[in-house]
């Protein structure tokens, strides 16, 4: 099969859709755990937990969980190593399958680096869009703790926004911290991910 073959295109689409959705759920689980958000409060979070738990629970038998002080929250936070391993495995497998379908061959090092670059980019994009959506919702309506979407977004973005708000308080009632974070997220995506991809290109 060639790259222009419709069957190849369809298979690549299915791989990207299935793996992409699962990787997104895993990344959201990792971020929400780090932010200290419980999974049993809202139906959306219950769905995320239910879908990802079987594979995560399987790895928990051999992979420990790390608990340490968050630089942003100054409290005990949990980093689930099993989720990170699953993210890397899923991303590398998705890349491997798509490259094989297109008749390409990447070295293990290149595959590993590209997977890291893709996951970092996904992480940054999740924060970018979640902050942007939270800002738009705040324009439409003030923060409502009873709104599940607003509540999830608030808790998700708080670790990033809180330190900036301490350094840059509202000016005439206007909170500029989201703009600062959005710019930093974009710059990090351009520089960090760009250099990772460039470095990965050095390996065949």
Contact map, one row per residue, 1 for C-alpha under 8 A:
111010110000000000000000000000000000000000000000000000000000000000000000000000000000000000000000000011000000000000000000000000000000000000000000000000000000000000000000000000000000000000000000000000000000
111110010000000000000000000000000000000000000000000000000000000000000000000000000000000000000000000011100000000000000000000000000000000000000000000000000000000000000000000000000000000000000000000000000000
111110011000000000000000000000000000000000000000000000000000000000000000000000000000000000000000000011100000000000000000000000000000000000000000000000000000000000000000000000000000000000000000000000000000
011111011000000000000000000000000000000000000000000000000000000000000000000000000000000000000000000000000000000000000000000000000000000000000000000000000000000000000000000000000000000000000000000000000000
111111111000000000000000000000000000000000000000000000000000000000000000000000000000000000000000000000000000000000000000000000000000000000000000000000000000000000000000000000000000000000000000000000000000
000111111100000000000000000000000000000000000000000000000000000000000000000000000000000000000000000000000000000000000000000000000000000000000000000000000000000000000000000000000000000000000000000000000000
100011111110000000000000000000000000000000000000000000000000000000000000000000000000000000000000000000000000000000000000000000000000000000000000000000000000000000000000000000000000000000000000000000000000
111111111111000000000000000000000000000000000000000000000000000000000000000000000000000000000000000011000000000000000000000000000000000000000000000000000000000000000000000000000000000000000000000000000000
001111111111100000000000000000000000000000000000000000000000000000000000000000000000000000000000000000000000000000000000000000000000000000000000000000000000000000000000000000000000000000000000000000000000
000001111111110000000000000000000000000000000000000000000000000000000000000000000000000000000000000000000000000000000000000000000000000000000000000000000000000000000000000000000000000000000000000000000000
000000111111111000000000000000000000000000000000000000000000000000000000000000000000000000000000000000000000000000000000000000000000000000000000000000000000000000000000000000000000000000000000000000000000
000000011111111100000000000000000000000000000000000000000000000000000000000000000000000000000000010010000000000000000000000000000000000000000000000000000000000000000000000000000000000000000000000000000000
000000001111111110000000000000000000000000000000000000000000000000000000000000000000000000000000000000000000000000000000000000000000000000000000000000000000000000000000000000000000000000000000000000000000
000000000111111111000000000000000000000000000000000000000000000000000000000000000000000000000000000000000000000000000000000000000000000000000000000000000000000000000000000000000000000000000000000000000000
000000000011111111110000000000000000000000000000000000000000000000000000000000000000000000000100110000000000000000000000000000000000000000000000000000000000000000000000000000000000000000000000000000000000
000000000001111111110000000000000000000000000000000000000000000000000000000000000000000000000100000000000000000000000000000000000000000000000000000000000000000000000000000000000000000000000000000000000000
000000000000111111111000000000000000000000000000000000000000000000000000000000000000000000000000000000000000000000000000000000000000000000000000000000000000000000000000000000000000000000000000000000000000
000000000000011111111100000000000000000000000000000000000000000000000000000000000000000000000000000000000000000000000000000000000000000000000000000000000000000000000000000000000000000000000000000000000000
000000000000001111111110000000000000000000000000000000000000000000000000000000000000000001100100000000000000000000000000000000000000000000000000000000000000000000000000000000000000000000000000000000000000
000000000000001111111111000000000000000000000000000000000000000000000000000000000000000000000000000000000000000000000000000000000000000000000000000000000000000000000000000000000000000000000000000000000000
000000000000000011111111100000000000000000000000000000000000000000000000000000000000000000000000000000000000000000000000000000000000000000000000000000000000000000000000000000000000000000000000000000000000
000000000000000001111111110000000000000000000000000100000000000000000000000000000000000000000000000000000000000000000000000000000000000000000000000000000000000000000000000000000000000000000000000000000000
000000000000000000111111111000000000000000000000000000000000000000000000000000000000001001100000000000000000000000000000000000000000000000000000000000000000000000000000000000000000000000000000000000000000
000000000000000000011111111100000000000000000000000000000000000000000000000000000000000000000000000000000000000000000000010000000000000000000000000000000000000000000000000000000000000000000000000000000000
000000000000000000001111111110000000000000000001000100000000000000000000000000000000000000000000000000000000000000000000000000000000000000000000000000000000000000000000000000000000000000000000000000000000
000000000000000000000111111111000000000000000000000100000000000000000000000000000010011000000000000000000000000000000000000000000000000000000000000000000000000000000000000000000000000000000000000000000000
000000000000000000000011111111100000000000000000000000000000000000000000000000000010001000000000000000000000000000000000001000000000000000000000000000000000000000000000000000000000000000000000000000000000
000000000000000000000001111111110000000000000000000000000000000000000000000000000000000000000000000000000000000000000000000000000000000000000000000000000000000000000000000000000000000000000000000000000000
000000000000000000000000111111111000000000000001100000000000000000000000000000000010000000000000000000000000000000000000000000000000000000000000000000000000000000000000000000000000000000000000000000000000
000000000000000000000000011111111100000000000000000000000000000000000000000000110011000000000000000000000000000000000000000000000000000000000000000000000000000000000000000000000000000000000000000000000000
000000000000000000000000001111111110000000000000000000000000000000000000000000000000000000000000000000000000000000000000000000000000000000000000000000000001000000000000000000000000000000000000000000000000
000000000000000000000000000111111111110000000000000000000000000000000000000000000000000000000000000000000000000000000000000000000000000000000000000000000001000000000000000000000000000000000000000000000000
000000000000000000000000000011111111110000000000000000000000000000000000000011110000000000000000000000000000000000000000000000000000000000000000000000000000000000000000000000000000000000000000000000000000
000000000000000000000000000001111111100000000000000000000000000000000000000011100000000000000000000000000000000000000000000000000000000000000000000000000000000000000000000000000000000000000000000000000000
000000000000000000000000000000111111100000000000000000000000000000000000000010000000000000000000000000000000000000000000000000000000000000000000000000000011011000000000000000000000000000000000000000000000
000000000000000000000000000000011111110000000000000000000000000000000000000011000000000000000000000000000000000000000000000000000000000000000000000000000010000000000000000000000000000000000000000000000000
000000000000000000000000000000011111111000000000000000000000000000000000000000000000000000000000000000000000000000000000000000000000000000000000000000010011000000000000000000000000000000000000000000000000
000000000000000000000000000000011001111110001000000000000000000000000000000000000000000000000000000000000000000000000000000000000000000000000000000000000000000000000000000000000000000000000000000000000000
000000000000000000000000000000000000111111001101100000000000000000000000000000000000000000000000000000000000000000000000000000000000000000000000000000000000000000000000000000000000000000000000000000000000
000000000000000000000000000000000000011111101100000000000000000000000000000000000000000000000000000000000000000000000000000000000000000000000000000000000000000000000000000000000000000000000000000000000000
000000000000000000000000000000000000011111101100000000000000000000000000000000000000000000000000000000000000000000000000000000000000000000000000000000000000000000000000000000000000000000000000000000000000
000000000000000000000000000000000000001111111100000000000000000000000000000000000000000000000000000000000000000000000000000000000000000000000000000100000000000000000000000000000000000000000000000000000000
000000000000000000000000000000000000000111111110000000000000000000000000000000000000000000000000000000000000000000000000000000000000000000000000000000000000000000000000000000000000000000000000000000000000
000000000000000000000000000000000000000001111111000000000000000000000000000000000000000000000000000000000000000000000000000000000000000000000000000000000000000000000000000000000000000000000000000000000000
000000000000000000000000000000000000011111111111100000000000000000000000000000000000000000000000000000000000000000000000000000000000000000000000000000000000000000000000000000000000000000000000000000000000
000000000000000000000000000000000000001111111111110000000000000000000000000000000000000000000000000000000000000000000000000000000000000000000000000000000000000000000000000000000000000000000000000000000000
000000000000000000000000000000000000000000111111111000000000000000000000000000000000000000000000000000000000000000000000000000000000000000000000000000000000000000000000000000000000000000000000000000000000
000000000000000000000000100010000000001000011111111100000000000000000000000000000000000000000000000000000000000000000000000000000000000000000000000000000000000000000000000000000000000000000000000000000000
000000000000000000000000000010000000001000001111111110000000000000000000000000000000000000000000000000000000000000000000000000000000000000000000000000000000000000000000000000000000000000000000000000000000
000000000000000000000000000000000000000000000111111111000000000000000000000000000000000000000000000000000000000000000000000000000000000000000000000000000000000000000000000000000000000000000000000000000000
000000000000000000000000000000000000000000000011111111000000000000000000000000000000000000000000000000000000000000000000000000000000000000000000000000000000000000000000000000000000000000000000000000000000
000000000000000000000100110000000000000000000001111111110000000000000000000000000000000000000000000000000000000000000000000000000000000000000000000000000000000000000000000000000000000000000000000000000000
000000000000000000000000000000000000000000000000111111111000000000000000000000000000000000000000000000000000000000000000000000000000000000000000000000000000000000000000000000000000000000000000000000000000
000000000000000000000000000000000000000000000000011111111100000000000000000000000000000000000000000000000000000000000000000000000000000000000000000000000000000000000000000000000000000000000000000000000000
000000000000000000000000000000000000000000000000000111111110000000000000000000000000010000000000000000000000000000000000000000000000000000000000000000000000000000000000000000000000000000000000000000000000
000000000000000000000000000000000000000000000000000111111111000000000000000000000110010000000000000000000000000000000000000000000000000000000000000000000000000000000000000000000000000000000000000000000000
000000000000000000000000000000000000000000000000000011111111100000000000000000000000000000000000000000000000000000000000000000000000000000000000000000000000000000000000000000000000000000000000000000000000
000000000000000000000000000000000000000000000000000001111111100000000000000000000000000000000000000000000000000000000000000000000000000000000000000000000000000000000000000000000000000000000000000000000000
000000000000000000000000000000000000000000000000000000111111111000000000000000000100000000000000000000000000000000000000000000000000000000000000000000000000000000000000000000000000000000000000000000000000
000000000000000000000000000000000000000000000000000000011111111110000000000000000100000000000000000000000000000000000000000000000000000000000000000000000000000000000000000000000000000000000000000000000000
000000000000000000000000000000000000000000000000000000001111111100000000000000000000000000000000000000000000000000000000000000000000000000000000000000000000000000000000000000000000000000000000000000000000
000000000000000000000000000000000000000000000000000000000011111100000000000000000000000000000000000000000000000000000000000000000000000000000000000000000000000000000000000000000000000000000000000000000000
000000000000000000000000000000000000000000000000000000000011111110000000000000001100000000000000000000000000000000000000000000000000000000000000000000000000000000000000000000000000000000000000000000000000
000000000000000000000000000000000000000000000000000000000001111111000000000000011100000000000000000000000000000000000000000000000000000000000000000000000000000000000000000000000000000000000000000000000000
000000000000000000000000000000000000000000000000000000000001001111100000000001111100000000000000000000000000000000000000000000000000000000000000000000000000000000000000000000000000000000000000000000000000
000000000000000000000000000000000000000000000000000000000000000111110000000001111000000000000000000000000000000000000000000000000000000000000000000000000000000000000000000000000000000000000000000000000000
000000000000000000000000000000000000000000000000000000000000000011111000000111100000000000000000000000000000000000000000000000000000000000000000000000000000000000000000000000000000000000000000000000000000
000000000000000000000000000000000000000000000000000000000000000001111100001111000000000000000000000000000000000000000000000000000000000000000000000000000000000000000000000000000000000000000000000000000000
000000000000000000000000000000000000000000000000000000000000000000111110111110000000000000000000000000000000000000000000000000000000000000000000000000000000000000000000000000000000000000000000000000000000
000000000000000000000000000000000000000000000000000000000000000000011111111110000000000000000000000000000000000000000000000000000000000000000000000000000000000000000000000000000000000000000000000000000000
000000000000000000000000000000000000000000000000000000000000000000001111110000000000000000000000000000000000000000000000000000000000000000000000000000000000000000000000000000000000000000000000000000000000
000000000000000000000000000000000000000000000000000000000000000000000111110000000000000000000000000000000000000000000000000000000000000000000000000000000000001101100000000000000000000000000000000000000000
000000000000000000000000000000000000000000000000000000000000000000001111111000000000000000000000000000000000000000000000000000000000000000000000000000000000001000000000000000000000000000000000000000000000
000000000000000000000000000000000000000000000000000000000000000000001111111100000000000000000000000000000000000000000000000000000000000000000000000000000000000000000000000000000000000000000000000000000000
000000000000000000000000000000000000000000000000000000000000000000011100111110000000000000000000000000000000000000000000000000000000000000000000000000000000000000000000000000000000000000000000000000000000
000000000000000000000000000000000000000000000000000000000000000000111100011111000000000000000000000000000000000000000000000000000000000000000000000000000000000000000000000000000000000000000000000000000000
000000000000000000000000000000001111000000000000000000000000000000111100001111100000000000000000000000000000000000000000000000000000000000000000000000000000000000000000000000000000000000000000000000000000
000000000000000000000000000000001101000000000000000000000000000011110000000111110000000000000000000000000000000000000000000000000000000000000000000000000000000000000000000000000000000000000000000000000000
000000000000000000000000000001001100000000000000000000000000000011100000000011111000000000000000000000000000000000000000000000000000000000000000000000000000000000000000000000000000000000000000000000000000
000000000000000000000000000001001000000000000000000000000000000111000000000001111111000000000000000000000000000000000000000000000000000000000000000000000000000000000000000000000000000000000000000000000000
000000000000000000000000000000000000000000000000000000000000001111000000000000111111100000000000000000000000000000000000000000000000000000000000000000000000000000000000000000000000000000000000000000000000
000000000000000000000000000000000000000000000000000000010011001110000000000000011111110000000000000000000000000000000000000000000000000000000000000000000000000000000000000000000000000000000000000000000000
000000000000000000000000011011000000000000000000000000010000000000000000000000011111111000000000000000000000000000000000000000000000000000000000000000000000000000000000000000000000000000000000000000000000
000000000000000000000000000001000000000000000000000000000000000000000000000000011111111100000000000000000000000000000000000000000000000000000000000000000000000000000000000000000000000000000000000000000000
000000000000000000000000000000000000000000000000000000000000000000000000000000001111111110000000000000000000000000000000000000000000000000000000000000000000000000000000000000000000000000000000000000000000
000000000000000000000000010000000000000000000000000000110000000000000000000000000111111111000000000000000000000000000000000000000000000000000000000000000000000000000000000000000000000000000000000000000000
000000000000000000000010011000000000000000000000000000000000000000000000000000000011111111100000000000000000000000000010000000000000000000000000000000000000000000000000000000000000000000000000000000000000
000000000000000000000000000000000000000000000000000000000000000000000000000000000001111111110000000000000000000100110010000000000000000000000000000000000000000000000000000000000000000000000000000000000000
000000000000000000000000000000000000000000000000000000000000000000000000000000000000111111111000000000000000000000000000000000000000000000000000000000000000000000000000000000000000000000000000000000000000
000000000000000000100010000000000000000000000000000000000000000000000000000000000000011111111100000000000000000000000000000000000000000000000000000000000000000000000000000000000000000000000000000000000000
000000000000000000100010000000000000000000000000000000000000000000000000000000000000001111111110000000000000000000100110000000000000000000000000000000000000000000000000000000000000000000000000000000000000
000000000000000000000000000000000000000000000000000000000000000000000000000000000000000111111111000000000000001100100000000000000000000000000000000000000000000000000000000000000000000000000000000000000000
000000000000000000000000000000000000000000000000000000000000000000000000000000000000000011111111100000000000000000000000000000000000000000000000000000000000000000000000000000000000000000000000000000000000
000000000000001100100000000000000000000000000000000000000000000000000000000000000000000001111111110000000000000000000000000000000000000000000000000000000000000000000000000000000000000000000000000000000000
000000000000000000000000000000000000000000000000000000000000000000000000000000000000000000111111111000000000001000100000000000000000000000000000000000000000000000000000000000000000000000000000000000000000
000000000000000000000000000000000000000000000000000000000000000000000000000000000000000000011111111100000100001000000000000000000000000000000000000000000000000000000000000000000000000000000000000000000000
000000000000001000000000000000000000000000000000000000000000000000000000000000000000000000001111111110000000000000000000000000000000000000000000000000000000000000000000000000000000000000000000000000000000
000000000001001000000000000000000000000000000000000000000000000000000000000000000000000000000111111111000000000000000000000000000000000000000000000000000000000000000000000000000000000000000000000000000000
000000000000000000000000000000000000000000000000000000000000000000000000000000000000000000000011111111111100000000000000000000000000000000000000000000000000000000000000000000000000000000000000000000000000
000000000000000000000000000000000000000000000000000000000000000000000000000000000000000000000001111111111000000000000000000000000000000000000000000000000000000000000000000000000000000000000000000000000000
111000010001000000000000000000000000000000000000000000000000000000000000000000000000000000000000111111110000000000000000000000000000000000000000000000000000000000000000000000000000000000000000000000000000
111000010000000000000000000000000000000000000000000000000000000000000000000000000000000000000000011111110000000000000000000000000000000000000000000000000000000000000000000000000000000000000000000000000000
011000000000000000000000000000000000000000000000000000000000000000000000000000000000000000000000001111111000000000000000000000000000000000000000000000000000000000000000000000000000000000000000000000000000
000000000000000000000000000000000000000000000000000000000000000000000000000000000000000000000000001111111100000000000000000000000000000000000000000000000000000000000000000000000000000000000000000000000000
000000000000000000000000000000000000000000000000000000000000000000000000000000000000000000000000001100111110000000000000000000000000000000000000000000000000000000000000000000000000000000000000000000000001
000000000000000000000000000000000000000000000000000000000000000000000000000000000000000000000001001000011111011000000000000000000000000000000000000000000000000000000000000000000000000000000000000000000011
000000000000000000000000000000000000000000000000000000000000000000000000000000000000000000000000000000001111111000000000000000000000000000000000000000000000000000000000000000000000000000000000000000000011
000000000000000000000000000000000000000000000000000000000000000000000000000000000000000000000000000000000111111100000000000000000000000000000000000000000000000000000000000000000000000000000000000000000000
000000000000000000000000000000000000000000000000000000000000000000000000000000000000000000000000000000000011111110000000000000000000000000000000000000000000000000000000000000000000000000000000000000010010
000000000000000000000000000000000000000000000000000000000000000000000000000000000000000000000000000000000111111111000000000000000000000000000000000000000000000000000000000000000000000000000000000000011111
000000000000000000000000000000000000000000000000000000000000000000000000000000000000000000010011000000000111111111100000000000000000000000000000000000000000000000000000000000000000000000000000000000010000
000000000000000000000000000000000000000000000000000000000000000000000000000000000000000100010000000000000001111111110000000000000000000000000000000000000000000000000000000000000000000000000000000000000000
000000000000000000000000000000000000000000000000000000000000000000000000000000000000000000000000000000000000111111111000000000000000000000000000000000000000000000000000000000000000000000000000000110110000
000000000000000000000000000000000000000000000000000000000000000000000000000000000000000000000000000000000000011111111100000000000000000000000000000000000000000000000000000000000000000000000000000110010000
000000000000000000000000000000000000000000000000000000000000000000000000000000000000000100110010000000000000001111111110000000000000000000000000000000000000000000000000000000000000000000000000000000000000
000000000000000000000000000000000000000000000000000000000000000000000000000000000000000100000000000000000000000111111111000000000000000000000000000000000000000000000000000000000000000000000000000100000000
000000000000000000000000000000000000000000000000000000000000000000000000000000000000000000000000000000000000000011111111100000000000000000000000000000000000000000000000000000000000000000000001110110000000
000000000000000000000000000000000000000000000000000000000000000000000000000000000000000000100000000000000000000001111111110000000000000000000000000000000000000000000000000000000000000000000000100000000000
000000000000000000000000000000000000000000000000000000000000000000000000000000000000001100100000000000000000000000111111111000000000000000000000000000000000000000000000000000000000000000000000000000000000
000000000000000000000000000000000000000000000000000000000000000000000000000000000000000000000000000000000000000000011111111100000000000000000000000000000000000000000000000000000000000000001000100000000000
000000000000000000000000000000000000000000000000000000000000000000000000000000000000000000000000000000000000000000001111111110000000000000000000000000000000000000000000000000000000000000001000100000000000
000000000000000000000001000000000000000000000000000000000000000000000000000000000000000000000000000000000000000000000111111111000000000000000000000000000000000000000000000000000000000000000000000000000000
000000000000000000000000001000000000000000000000000000000000000000000000000000000000000000000000000000000000000000000011111111100000000000000000000000000000000000000000000000000000000000000000000000000000
000000000000000000000000000000000000000000000000000000000000000000000000000000000000000000000000000000000000000000000001111111110000000000000000000000000000000000000000000000000000000011011000000000000000
000000000000000000000000000000000000000000000000000000000000000000000000000000000000000000000000000000000000000000000000111111111000000000000000000000000000000000000000000000000000000010000000000000000000
000000000000000000000000000000000000000000000000000000000000000000000000000000000000000000000000000000000000000000000000011111111100000000000000000000000000000000000000000000000000000000000000000000000000
000000000000000000000000000000000000000000000000000000000000000000000000000000000000000000000000000000000000000000000000001111111110000000000000000000000000100000000000000000000000000010000000000000000000
000000000000000000000000000000000000000000000000000000000000000000000000000000000000000000000000000000000000000000000000000111111111000000000000000000000000000000000000000000000000010011000000000000000000
000000000000000000000000000000000000000000000000000000000000000000000000000000000000000000000000000000000000000000000000000011111111100000000000000000000000000000000000000000000000000000000000000000000000
000000000000000000000000000000000000000000000000000000000000000000000000000000000000000000000000000000000000000000000000000001111111110000000000000000001001100000000000000000000000000000000000000000000000
000000000000000000000000000000000000000000000000000000000000000000000000000000000000000000000000000000000000000000000000000000111111111000000000000000001000100000000000000000000100010000000000000000000000
000000000000000000000000000000000000000000000000000000000000000000000000000000000000000000000000000000000000000000000000000000011111111100000000000000000000000000000000000000000100010000000000000000000000
000000000000000000000000000000000000000000000000000000000000000000000000000000000000000000000000000000000000000000000000000000001111111110000000000000000000000000000000000000000000000000000000000000000000
000000000000000000000000000000000000000000000000000000000000000000000000000000000000000000000000000000000000000000000000000000000111111111000000000001001100000000000000000000000000000000000000000000000000
000000000000000000000000000000000000000000000000000000000000000000000000000000000000000000000000000000000000000000000000000000000011111111100000000000000000000000000000000000000100000000000000000000000000
000000000000000000000000000000000000000000000000000000000000000000000000000000000000000000000000000000000000000000000000000000000001111111110000000000000000000000000000000000000000000000000000000000000000
000000000000000000000000000000000000000000000000000000000000000000000000000000000000000000000000000000000000000000000000000000000000111111111110000001000000000000000000000000000000000000000000000000000000
000000000000000000000000000000000000000000000000000000000000000000000000000000000000000000000000000000000000000000000000000000000000011111111110000000000000000000000000000000000000000000000000000000000000
000000000000000000000000000000000000000000000000000000000000000000000000000000000000000000000000000000000000000000000000000000000000001111111100000000000000000000000000000000000000000000000000000000000000
000000000000000000000000000000000000000000000000000000000000000000000000000000000000000000000000000000000000000000000000000000000000000111111100000000000000000000000000000000000000000000000000000000000000
000000000000000000000000000000000000000000000000000000000000000000000000000000000000000000000000000000000000000000000000000000000000000011111111000000000000000000000000000000000000000000000000000000000000
000000000000000000000000000000000000000000000000000000000000000000000000000000000000000000000000000000000000000000000000000000000000000011111111000000000000000000000000000000000000000000000000000000000000
000000000000000000000000000000000000000000000000000000000000000000000000000000000000000000000000000000000000000000000000000000000000000011001111100001000000000000000000000000000000000000000000000000000000
000000000000000000000000000000000000000000000000000000000000000000000000000000000000000000000000000000000000000000000000000000000000000000001111111001100000000000000000000000000000000000000000000000000000
000000000000000000000000000000000000000000000000000000000000000000000000000000000000000000000000000000000000000000000000000000000000000000000011111101100000000000000000000000000000000000000000000000000000
000000000000000000000000000000000000000000000000000000000000000000000000000000000000000000000000000000000000000000000000000000000000000000000001111100100000000000000000000000000000000000000000000000000000
000000000000000000000000000000000000000000000000000000000000000000000000000000000000000000000000000000000000000000000000000000000000000000000001111111100000000000000000000000000000000000000000000000000000
000000000000000000000000000000000000000001000000000000000000000000000000000000000000000000000000000000000000000000000000000000000000000000000000111111110000000000000000000000000000000000000000000000000000
000000000000000000000000000000000000000000000000000000000000000000000000000000000000000000000000000000000000000000000000000000000000000000000000001111111000000000000000000000000000000000000000000000000000
000000000000000000000000000000000000000000000000000000000000000000000000000000000000000000000000000000000000000000000000000000000000010010000011101111111100000000000000000000000000000000000000000000000000
000000000000000000000000000000000000000000000000000000000000000000000000000000000000000000000000000000000000000000000000000000000000000000000001111111111110000000000000000000000000000000000000000000000000
000000000000000000000000000000000000100000000000000000000000000000000000000000000000000000000000000000000000000000000000000000000000000000000000000111111111000000000000000000000000000000000000000000000000
000000000000000000000000000000000000000000000000000000000000000000000000000000000000000000000000000000000000000000000000000000000110010000000000000011111111100000000000000000000000000000000000000000000000
000000000000000000000000000000000000000000000000000000000000000000000000000000000000000000000000000000000000000000000000000000000000010000000000000001111111110000000000000000000000000000000000000000000000
000000000000000000000000000000000011100000000000000000000000000000000000000000000000000000000000000000000000000000000000000000000000000000000000000000111111111000000000000000000000000000000000000000000000
000000000000000000000000000000110010100000000000000000000000000000000000000000000000000000000000000000000000000000000000000000000100000000000000000000011111111000000000000000000000000000000000000000000000
000000000000000000000000000000000000000000000000000000000000000000000000000000000000000000000000000000000000000000000000000000100110000000000000000000001111111110000000000000000000000000000000000000000000
000000000000000000000000000000000010000000000000000000000000000000000000000000000000000000000000000000000000000000000000000000000000000000000000000000000111111111000000000000000000000000000000000000000000
000000000000000000000000000000000010000000000000000000000000000000000001100000000000000000000000000000000000000000000000000000000000000000000000000000000011111111100000000000000000000000000000000000000000
000000000000000000000000000000000000000000000000000000000000000000000001000000000000000000000000000000000000000000000000000000000000000000000000000000000000111111110000000000000000100000000000000000000000
000000000000000000000000000000000000000000000000000000000000000000000000000000000000000000000000000000000000000000000000000000000000000000000000000000000000111111111000000000001100100000000000000000000000
000000000000000000000000000000000000000000000000000000000000000000000001000000000000000000000000000000000000000000000000000000000000000000000000000000000000011111111100000000000000000000000000000000000000
000000000000000000000000000000000000000000000000000000000000000000000001000000000000000000000000000000000000000000000000000000000000000000000000000000000000001111111110000000000000000000000000000000000000
000000000000000000000000000000000000000000000000000000000000000000000000000000000000000000000000000000000000000000000000000000000000000000000000000000000000000111111111000000001001100000000000000000000000
000000000000000000000000000000000000000000000000000000000000000000000000000000000000000000000000000000000000000000000000000000000000000000000000000000000000000011111111110000101000000000000000000000000000
000000000000000000000000000000000000000000000000000000000000000000000000000000000000000000000000000000000000000000000000000000000000000000000000000000000000000001111111100000000000000000000000000000000000
000000000000000000000000000000000000000000000000000000000000000000000000000000000000000000000000000000000000000000000000000000000000000000000000000000000000000000111111100000000000000000000000000000000000
000000000000000000000000000000000000000000000000000000000000000000000000000000000000000000000000000000000000000000000000000000000000000000000000000000000000000000011111110000011000000000000000000000000000
000000000000000000000000000000000000000000000000000000000000000000000000000000000000000000000000000000000000000000000000000000000000000000000000000000000000000000001111111000110000000000000000000000000000
000000000000000000000000000000000000000000000000000000000000000000000000000000000000000000000000000000000000000000000000000000000000000000000000000000000000000000001001111111110000000000000000000000000000
000000000000000000000000000000000000000000000000000000000000000000000000000000000000000000000000000000000000000000000000000000000000000000000000000000000000000000000000111111110000000000000000000000000000
000000000000000000000000000000000000000000000000000000000000000000000000000000000000000000000000000000000000000000000000000000000000000000000000000000000000000000000000011111000000000000000000000000000000
000000000000000000000000000000000000000000000000000000000000000000000000000000000000000000000000000000000000000000000000000000000000000000000000000000000000000000000000011111100000000000000000000000000000
000000000000000000000000000000000000000000000000000000000000000000000000000000000000000000000000000000000000000000000000000000000000000000000000000000000000000000000000011111110000000000000000000000000000
000000000000000000000000000000000000000000000000000000000000000000000000000000000000000000000000000000000000000000000000000000000000000000000000000000000000000000001000111011111100000000000000000000000000
000000000000000000000000000000000000000000000000000000000000000000000000000000000000000000000000000000000000000000000000000000000000000000000000000000000000000000000001111001111111000000000000000000000000
000000000000000000000000000000000000000000000000000000000000000000000000000000000000000000000000000000000000000000000000000000000000000000000000000000000000000010011001000000111111100000000000000000000000
000000000000000000000000000000000000000000000000000000000000000000000000000000000000000000000000000000000000000000000000000000000011001000000000000000000000000010000000000000111111110000000000000000000000
000000000000000000000000000000000000000000000000000000000000000000000000000000000000000000000000000000000000000000000000000000000000000000000000000000000000000000000000000000011111111000000000000000000000
000000000000000000000000000000000000000000000000000000000000000000000000000000000000000000000000000000000000000000000000000000000000000000000000000000000000000000010000000000011111111100000000000000000000
000000000000000000000000000000000000000000000000000000000000000000000000000000000000000000000000000000000000000000000000000000000000000000000000000000000000000110010000000000001111111110000000000000000000
000000000000000000000000000000000000000000000000000000000000000000000000000000000000000000000000000000000000000000000000000000010011000000000000000000000000000000000000000000000111111111000000000000000000
000000000000000000000000000000000000000000000000000000000000000000000000000000000000000000000000000000000000000000000000000000000000000000000000000000000000000000000000000000000011111111100000000000000000
000000000000000000000000000000000000000000000000000000000000000000000000000000000000000000000000000000000000000000000000000000000000000000000000000000000000000000000000000000000001111111110000000000000000
000000000000000000000000000000000000000000000000000000000000000000000000000000000000000000000000000000000000000000000000000110110000000000000000000000000000000000000000000000000000111111111000000000000000
000000000000000000000000000000000000000000000000000000000000000000000000000000000000000000000000000000000000000000000000000100010000000000000000000000000000000000000000000000000000011111111100000000000000
000000000000000000000000000000000000000000000000000000000000000000000000000000000000000000000000000000000000000000000000000000000000000000000000000000000000000000000000000000000000001111111110000000000000
000000000000000000000000000000000000000000000000000000000000000000000000000000000000000000000000000000000000000000000000000100000000000000000000000000000000000000000000000000000000000111111111100000000000
000000000000000000000000000000000000000000000000000000000000000000000000000000000000000000000000000000000000000000000001100100000000000000000000000000000000000000000000000000000000000011111111110000000000
000000000000000000000000000000000000000000000000000000000000000000000000000000000000000000000000000000000000000000000000000000000000000000000000000000000000000000000000000000000000000001111111110000000000
000000000000000000000000000000000000000000000000000000000000000000000000000000000000000000000000000000000000000000000000000000000000000000000000000000000000000000000000000000000000000000111111111000000000
000000000000000000000000000000000000000000000000000000000000000000000000000000000000000000000000000000000000000000001000000000000000000000000000000000000000000000000000000000000000000000011111111100000000
000000000000000000000000000000000000000000000000000000000000000000000000000000000000000000000000000000000000000000001101100000000000000000000000000000000000000000000000000000000000000000011111111110000000
000000000000000000000000000000000000000000000000000000000000000000000000000000000000000000000000000000000000000000001000000000000000000000000000000000000000000000000000000000000000000000001111111111000000
000000000000000000000000000000000000000000000000000000000000000000000000000000000000000000000000000000000000000000000000000000000000000000000000000000000000000000000000000000000000000000000011111111100000
000000000000000000000000000000000000000000000000000000000000000000000000000000000000000000000000000000000000000011011000000000000000000000000000000000000000000000000000000000000000000000000001111111110000
000000000000000000000000000000000000000000000000000000000000000000000000000000000000000000000000000000000000000011001000000000000000000000000000000000000000000000000000000000000000000000000000111111111000
000000000000000000000000000000000000000000000000000000000000000000000000000000000000000000000000000000000000000000000000000000000000000000000000000000000000000000000000000000000000000000000000011111111100
000000000000000000000000000000000000000000000000000000000000000000000000000000000000000000000000000000000000000010000000000000000000000000000000000000000000000000000000000000000000000000000000001111111110
000000000000000000000000000000000000000000000000000000000000000000000000000000000000000000000000000000000000111011000000000000000000000000000000000000000000000000000000000000000000000000000000000111111110
000000000000000000000000000000000000000000000000000000000000000000000000000000000000000000000000000000000000010000000000000000000000000000000000000000000000000000000000000000000000000000000000000011111111
000000000000000000000000000000000000000000000000000000000000000000000000000000000000000000000000000000000000010000000000000000000000000000000000000000000000000000000000000000000000000000000000000001111111
000000000000000000000000000000000000000000000000000000000000000000000000000000000000000000000000000000000110110000000000000000000000000000000000000000000000000000000000000000000000000000000000000000111111
000000000000000000000000000000000000000000000000000000000000000000000000000000000000000000000000000000001110010000000000000000000000000000000000000000000000000000000000000000000000000000000000000000001111
